[in-house]
Amino acid sequence: MLTTAAITAATFLFRLKYPLDTWVPVLDFLQVEPARVPQYAAFFTLGVLAYRYNWLERFDARTGWVWLGGALAGVAVLFVIGAEADCFGPGGFNAPALTWAAYDSALCVALCVGLLTAFRETVTRSSRLSTELSANSYGVYILHVPLVVTVQYCLADRGLSPVASWATTSALGLAGAFLWAAGLRRLPGFRQVL
């Protein structure tokens, strides 16, 4: 709970200056949404610590299932009321912005804890494919944004419906990011960082 409160506070503070959907160019080609940086930084740090201290193996399964149930309930509520509801705000010093920062942060924490527990408890064997995908997952995390933006740019004004655009971008972005990460990891020096 303290972790969720800390992420909420940092997210709310960042969104005072950078509301959601405010994008800032980095290196003139990569767009970054600062409103989500506290969450990304927190989850990256927690992931490193979880690996280093073996938290994922030691985490109680019953507690993880409770978190997953809460996460699924939170997702259902979000689908019913929508992220554009008046009770949520993109940023600024107001109650809707604080509510959205808290809801968003709590949902992220609950999904991470719940899904990691669910996979740990249900996926008990690995294959060559799953081992390869797992080895490339960090590279995909790092590389997917410019690839997805490029695919979206190429699909713009093609007359596709929003669902078709989303499906095409998802399929090409996912496959492309894994192939790109796998290729880069085979180059000298990249395996250590990706």
Secondary structure as UniProt FT lines:
FT   HELIX           2..17
FT   TURN            20..21
FT   STRAND          24..26
FT   TURN            27..29
FT   STRAND          30..32
FT   HELIX           34..36
FT   HELIX           37..52
FT   TURN            53..54
FT   HELIX           55..58
FT   HELIX           61..81
FT   TURN            83..84
FT   TURN            86..87
FT   HELIX           95..122
FT   HELIX           128..155
FT   TURN            156..157
FT   HELIX           162..185
FT   TURN            188..193
//
